[in-house]
Amino acid sequence: MDHVNVTRIQTFVLAGFTPSRALRPLAFLGTLIIYLLTLAGNLFIIMLVKIDPGLSTPMYFFISVLSFLELWYVSATVPTLLHTLLHGCSPVSSIMCFIQLYVFHALGMTECYLLGVMALDRYLAICRPLHYHGLMSRQVQLCLAVATWVAGFSAAVVPASLTATLPYCLKEVAHYFCDLAPLMQLACVDTGWHAQVYGAVIGVATGCNFVLILGLYGGILRAVLKLPSAASRAKAFSTCSSHVTVVALFYASAFVVYVGSPGSRPKGTDKLIALVYVLLTPFLNPIIYTLRNKEVKEAVRRVTDRVRTILEGP
């Protein structure tokens, strides 16, 4: 096939989900509500950490950074999901498609690194308590936060740029946003080499980070088991439980989609699994970090009392 002819595609078509006409408004409304609640929940955490002095610790700083990231992460894909639910198949320019691909994976890689930094923070707090505040100073916190964003957006350059340079013969993307596997299926050439490069870049980055998190929590577990009382052990575990839950949700869903073989799963399964880390995880994160955290509940009470006092006046 002539290379000139196969590179003329300027527009892709996002197939999205195909619910029945009767279910389409319900699916759209449910997704919209979850999206708005996700934005509100993560904004609430950011504002709470900013306003309440009791949450001015490294752990809550990184939680606020995670919430800020989730605002962009969920907004990178859910608007196109809503559009396909409302209008069916949706055209998108190739440039916007590749930008979405890059931003989505850059934010995903950034979250991966940020979860590792948050595990390091918990390790230092529990295993090096006497040196914790010196090791995790405000300057160090800011440097680590910036480093996660730089590393994430740098790591996504290779898979995004390689995908953008492929020649394409087909236009319909079997997904509700532009992702690696659905786009590679539209290429006119064998993408086996590209898949190996993607696997190496994404696999090494996320795999090494996951091993780091496991190693840090192994050290935390050993340190906690040496604590003298059950109460102190329970308190130490409680500070890590929320983060462990978020890590499990993030890595479990991403592992199934990006590590498993796409051909071994029924058609459309990847779209359903993607909903977990695209929509469900950002929605659950504020709930996990608030409902299971006594300090956050107390901060909410303090801020509520302060607002009530201001409204009631002198």
N, C-alpha and C positions, 0 to 999 in steps of 0.2 A: 504493500500500500504506500502511496506517495506520502512522504513526510509532510509536504506542504498542505495536503488536503486534511490530514488528521490533526493538524494543530490550529484549525480555524475556529474551533468551538470557543465562543466568547461567553456563553451562558450555560450554566448547569440548571437542572431541575431537581429540587428536593422533593422526594416522594413522600416523606413523612409517614405518619400513621394513616390508616384508611378505615376509620370507624364508620359505622352506618350513619345515614343522614340524621336519624333520630338521636343517636348517641353523640354526635359531633358537638352540639352546643354544651352538653353536659361535660364532655372531656375538656373542652375549651375553658369553661367556667371553673372546673376543678383545678386545672393547671394554673390558671390566672390567679386564683385564690392562694394556692401554695407559693407561687412566685412572689406575690405581694407580701405574704406573711414572712417569706424568707428574707426579703429586703428589709422589712420592718424589724424582724428579730435580730439580724446582724447589725443594723443601724443602732438598735437599742443597746447591744453589748458595747459597741464602740463609744456611744455617748456615756454609758454607765461607767466604763473604765476611765473615761476622760473627766467625768464630773466628780466621782467619789474618791476621796483620798485613800480610803481603805483598800482600794484595788490598785494602788500605785506600786505594784510589784512586778518583777520580770515575767512571771507566769501570765498575769493578766494583760501585760503589754503584748505578749505574743498571741494571746487569745484575741485581742482587738485587731492585731495585724491579720490574723486568720479570718476574722469576720470581714475586714475590709477586702481581703482577697476574694472571699465568697461572694461579695456583692458583684464584683466584676466577672467572676467565674460563672455564676448562674445567668448573668445578663449577656454572656457571650453566645449562649445557645438557646435559652428558653424563648426569647422573642421570635426566633424562626420556628420553633416548635409550635408556639401559639398561632403563628401565621399559617402553618400547614394544617393545623387543626381547624382553623376557621375557613380557609380558602381551598384546601386540598393541595395538590402539587404546586410548588412555588418556585418560580424562576429566580436565579441569583447569578449575578455576573461572576465570571471566573476570578476576577481580581478580588471581589468581596469574599468569595468562597475560600480562596487561599489565605486571605487575611484572617478570616474566622478560624481556619485550621490552625494557623500559627498562634493566634491569641489564645485559643482554647488549650492547646498543648503547652504553651508557655505558662499559662496560669496553673495548669495541672502539675507541671514539673515544679513550679514555684511552691505549690502546696505540699508536694512531696518533700522538698527540702525543708520547708517550714515545720512540718511534722517532726522531722529529724532534729531540728533546733529545739523544738518544744520538749522532745524526749531528753535532750542534753540538759536543758534547764531543770527538769525534774531530777535527773541524775545528780547534778551538782547540789541541788537543794537538799536531797536526802542523804547522799553519800559524802558530801563535802560541806556540811552546814556551817562550819566555822569560817570557811573561806568563800561562802556562796556570794555574799553581797560584793565582795572585792572582785571575784571572778566575773560576776554578771552585773557589772556597773552599767549605768545608763548608756555610756558610749559604746560598750560592748554589745548591748541590746540592739542599738541602732545599726551598728556594723553588721551584726548577724542578720537582722531583718533585711537590710539592703542587699547583702550577699545572696540571700535566698532568691530575691527577685532577679538579680543579675544572672545568677546561675540558671534559673528557670527559663528566662527569656533567651539566654545564650544556647541552652541545650535544645530548644525547639527549632532553632534556625536550620539545622541539618535536615530533619525529616520534612519540614515545611517547604524548604527550597527544592529538595529533590522531587517532592510531589508536584510542585508548581511547574517543573521543567519537563514532566512526562507528556508525551503526545497522547491525546484522547480521541477515541472514536465514538464513544457513547456519551449521552448527556444526563441521563436520569440517575441521580444519587439515591441509593436505597437506604436513606436515613433522613432525619429531620434537621441535621446540620452537617457541615463538611468535615468528615473525619478521614483518617488515613486509609483504612481498609475499604470502605465504600468507593473512595475515589480511585484507588489502585485497580479495582475491578473494571473501571471504565477505560483503562489505558489500552493502547494498541500494541504495546510491547510486553514482553515477559518482565514481570515486576519482582521476580524471585530475588534478584540482587538487592533491589530497593528494600524488600521486606527484611532481608538480613541486616542491612544497615540500620533500618528503623529498630529492629529488635536489639541490635547492639547498643545503639544510643539510648533508647528508652529503657531497655532491660538493665544495662549496666548502671545507669543513673538511679533508677528506682530500686533495683535489686540491692545495690550497695547501701543505699539509704535505709532500706528495710532491714538489712543485716545489722546496720549501725543501731537502729532502733531496738532490735531484738537484743543486741549486746548490752546496750544501756539499761534496758529493763531487766536483763539478767543480773547486772550489777545492783540495780535497785532492789530486786527480789532478795538477793543475798544480804544486803544491808538491812532490809526491813525485818527479815527473819531473825536477825541478831538483836533486835530491839528487846528490851527486858519485859515490857508489858503488852498485853493484848490491845489496850486502848491506844498506845502509841503506834502499834503496827496497823491498827484499823485507820488511824488518822493519816498515816503515810500512804496507805493504799488508796484512801479516798481522794487524795490529791492527784492520783494518777489514773483513776478509773475512767474519768471523762475522756482523757486523751487516748487511752487504750481503745475505748469504744469508737472514737472517730477514726483512729488508724485502722482498725479492723474493717469498718465500713468502706473506707477509701481504697485500701489495698485489695480487699476481697473482690469488689466489683471490677476494679481496674485490671486485676490479674486475670479474671475470667475473659474479659474482652480482648486484652492486648497480648496475652501470653498463650492462650489456647488457640487451637486451629479454627478459623472461621468456618471452614467446610464441615467441621464435625458437629456444628450446632444447627438446629432447625432455622429456616429462613425467618428473619425478623426478630430473632432472639437477642441479637446485639443491641437493637434499638430499645428493647425492654430493659436489658441490663444497664444500658447507658443512663436510663432514667434514675438509677440508684445514685450514681456519682454526679450526674448533671443537675438533678433536681432534689432528690430525697436527702442526700448527705448535707448539702448547704442548708436545707430546711431543718434538719434535725440537729445540726451543730449548736445553734443557740439554745435549743431545748435541753440538750445534753449538758451544756455548760452552765445552765441556770437551775434546772430542776434538781440536779444532782450535786449542787454546790452550795454549801451553807454560807460561805462568805458572800457569794453573789446575792443570795436571798437577803442577807443582812444589809448589803449595800442598797438593794432595791427598797428595803424598808426605810433606810436613812434618807435616801433621795425623795421617797414619797412623803416622809414627814417634813422634809425641808420645803418641798413644793406646797404642801398643805399649809404650812406656817406662813409662807409668802402670800398664798391666796387669801387666807383668813385676815391678814394684815395685823397691825399693832393692836 
